[in-house]
Each structure stands twice: as structure tokens, then as C-alpha cells.
């Protein structure tokens, strides 16, 4: 598809996301920037460009995208304000700011004021794994997962979430665990993040509880 229609949408942002999931941050950033040249006013292009910058560690770029009307993604006012605070303090939050931001992201996601996937990524970055798991069971998140929006769970940023034993139940609920076990095609996390035997055992236990 990329060869036939270089950086056209909806091909380009999915390609950039796939590169990010594979840990190819430089190529991902390059791909979404080229997509923005071809499709500067495409809403999803803008959203994904910001999302990748904000959660792949390019905080200054993400802030610049928010500040420029020509590149700003479509965000609610409060959503933009909280994301700006998150980005300005990224990696240097004190405990009080971490707790305040985590509470805001959680509350906003529960009230439909920010997409749950963005909130979960922010919560993991802030170190609040419990709040991230709480959001995974929220009705708003169930709607996103119901349309197949599961890719964000496998972003490098969310490695701490995947390493938590509770992730097995999430994989079982989504049908991912069953797919892995029946097909014998295990995700990279079962090699790169946790030992394969442990991963297989946790998956089997989660599936047994899920029945």
C-alpha cells in the first residue's frame, strides 16, 4: 500500500504507529512527518503525530505541535491544558505533581474528557500502574477495545503494564491470550520482556480464570 500510494491516509499513520510499536522511533517520526506534508489537515494524521511525539519521548516536539494552529490535534480545552502540563514536566515531576496529574488523567478519562488510551499511557509514564489498570476496565475503554484499538497496549512505553501479572487477565479478556496459545505465535513481550515459560504459564492461568 505504501508503494502504491506513498504516505496517503489512512495508510501513513498506521505505518508510523507500526514502526513505533516495533521500537523504530526515528523511522516512525520520519514517517508521520512525511504524512503531515502530504496530509497537513488530516485529523488523524495530526492526532497520531502528536501522540507519537508525546509518548515516544519527544516532548519539545509535542509541545510545539500543540502550540501551532497549523499542526495542533483536535483536543478539548482542558485536555490540551493537562497534556501541556504533563509534557512540560515530563521526566522531572515531583511527587505532588505526579499525583495531581494522575488524578486528573484518571478523572478525565472516566468522564469522557480524554481518550482512555492517552490517559493510560500518561499514567504508566507517571508510575501509577494501579490507576492504568483501573482504566482498562472502565466502560469508555471497553468501547475502544471493542473496535479493536488494542495496539497501544504493546507500545514500548507500556512495558511496565505488560510486566504486571494483571496483564494476563487483560489479554484473556481481549481474546489475545487464546490467540497466542492456539496459534503458538507469541508476542515479542514473551521473549524480550518476560521469560517465555513465565509468559506461557501466566497466559494459561489467565485463560483458566477467564472461563
C-alpha positions in Angstrom: 0.0 0.0 0.0 2.8 2.4 0.8 4.4 1.6 -2.6 1.1 2.4 -4.4 0.1 5.5 -2.5 3.1 6.8 -0.6 2.1 8.4 2.7 -1.5 8.6 1.8 -4.1 8.2 4.5 -5.2 6.0 6.2 -2.0 4.1 5.3 0.6 6.6 6.6 -0.5 6.9 10.3 -0.9 3.2 10.7 2.5 2.7 9.2 4.0 5.2 11.6 2.3 3.5 14.5 3.6 0.1 13.5 7.1 1.4 13.4 6.7 2.9 16.8 5.4 -0.4 18.2 8.5 -2.1 16.8 10.6 0.4 18.7 11.7 2.2 15.5 11.2 5.7 16.9 13.3 7.6 14.3 11.6 5.9 11.3 8.2 6.4 13.0 8.8 10.1 13.5 10.0 10.4 9.9 7.0 8.6 8.5 4.4 10.7 10.4 6.2 13.9 9.4 6.1 12.9 5.8 2.4 12.0 6.2 1.8 15.5 7.6 3.4 17.1 4.5 1.0 15.1 2.2 -2.0 15.5 4.5 -1.5 18.6 6.7 -5.2 18.9 7.6 -6.0 15.2 8.1 -7.4 14.9 11.6 -5.9 11.5 12.4 -2.5 12.5 11.0 -2.4 15.4 13.4 -3.6 13.2 16.3 -1.1 10.4 15.6 1.8 12.9 15.0 1.2 14.4 18.4 0.6 11.0 20.1 3.8 9.6 18.8 5.9 12.6 19.8 4.3 12.9 23.3 4.6 9.2 24.2 7.8 8.3 22.4 9.7 10.9 24.5 9.9 13.8 22.0 8.3 16.2 24.5 9.5 19.5 22.9 8.2 18.4 19.6 4.8 17.5 21.1 4.6 20.9 22.8 5.5 22.7 19.5 2.7 20.7 17.8 0.2 21.8 20.5 1.3 25.5 20.2 0.9 25.8 16.4 -2.6 26.0 15.0 -1.3 24.5 11.7 -0.3 21.3 13.5 -2.4 21.2 16.6 -4.5 18.0 17.0 -8.2 18.3 17.8 -8.3 18.4 21.6 -10.7 19.6 24.2 -9.5 22.7 26.1 -8.9 21.0 29.4 -7.3 18.0 27.6 -4.8 20.3 26.0 -4.1 22.1 29.2 -3.4 18.9 31.2 -1.3 17.4 28.4 0.7 20.6 28.2 1.5 20.4 32.0 2.4 16.7 31.6 4.8 17.4 28.7 6.4 20.5 30.3 7.2 18.4 33.4 8.0 15.1 31.7 10.6 13.1 33.5 11.0 15.8 36.2 7.7 15.7 38.1 7.8 15.9 41.8 5.6 13.5 43.8 2.8 16.1 44.3 2.7 16.9 40.5 2.7 13.2 39.7 -0.2 12.5 42.0 -2.1 15.6 40.7 -1.6 14.7 37.1 -2.5 11.0 37.6 -5.7 12.0 39.4 -6.6 14.4 36.6 -5.9 11.9 33.8 -8.0 9.2 35.6 -10.9 11.5 36.3 -10.9 13.0 32.8 -10.9 9.5 31.2 -13.7 8.3 33.4 -15.8 11.3 32.4 -15.0 11.1 28.7 -12.8 14.2 28.7 -9.8 12.4 27.2 -9.4 9.2 25.3 -8.6 6.3 27.7 -5.6 5.1 25.7 -3.9 8.5 26.1 -4.7 8.6 29.8 -3.4 5.1 30.3 -0.1 5.9 28.6 0.3 9.0 30.7 -0.5 7.1 33.9 2.1 4.5 33.2 4.7 7.2 32.4 3.7 8.8 35.7 4.3 5.5 37.5 0.6 4.9 38.5 0.1 1.3 37.2 -2.9 0.7 39.5 -4.8 3.6 38.0 -3.9 2.5 34.5 -5.3 -1.0 35.2 -8.4 0.6 36.7 -9.0 2.5 33.4 -8.6 -0.7 31.4 -11.8 -2.0 33.0 -13.7 1.3 32.5 -16.7 1.4 30.1 -15.1 4.0 27.9 -12.1 1.7 27.5 -14.3 -1.2 26.7 -15.7 0.8 23.7 -12.2 1.4 22.3 -11.2 -2.2 22.8 -14.4 -3.3 21.2 -13.4 -1.7 18.0 -10.0 -3.3 18.1 -8.0 -0.4 19.5 -5.5 -2.6 21.3 -2.3 -1.7 19.6 -1.4 0.9 22.2 -1.0 -1.8 24.8 2.1 -3.0 23.0 3.9 0.3 22.8 7.4 0.3 24.4 6.2 2.9 27.0 3.7 0.3 28.4 6.3 -2.4 29.2 5.7 -1.9 33.0 2.0 -2.6 32.3 2.7 -5.8 30.4 5.2 -7.0 33.0 2.5 -6.8 35.7 0.7 -10.2 36.4 -2.6 -8.4 35.9 -1.9 -8.0 32.2 -2.7 -11.7 31.7 -6.3 -11.1 32.6 -6.5 -8.2 30.1 -5.0 -10.4 27.4 -7.6 -13.1 28.2 -10.5 -10.7 28.2 -9.5 -9.4 24.8 -9.1 -12.8 23.3 -5.4 -12.2 22.7 -4.3 -15.0 25.1 -6.4 -17.6 23.4 -5.0 -16.5 20.0 -1.4 -16.7 21.3 -1.9 -20.2 22.8 -3.9 -21.7 20.0 -1.7 -20.4 17.2 1.6 -20.8 19.1 2.5 -17.3 17.9 3.6 -15.4 21.0 4.1 -11.7 21.1 7.6 -10.1 21.5 6.9 -9.4 25.2 7.1 -13.2 25.8 10.7 -13.1 24.7 12.0 -9.6 25.2 10.3 -8.5 28.4 9.5 -11.7 30.4 10.8 -15.3 30.2 8.8 -17.4 27.7 7.9 -20.1 30.2 6.6 -17.5 32.7 4.6 -15.8 29.9 3.1 -19.1 28.8 2.2 -20.1 32.3 0.7 -16.7 33.2 -1.4 -16.8 29.9 -2.7 -20.3 30.7 -3.7 -19.3 34.2 -5.4 -16.2 32.9 -7.3 -18.2 30.4 -8.4 -20.7 33.0 -9.8 -18.0 35.2 -11.5 -16.4 32.3 -13.6 -19.4 31.5 
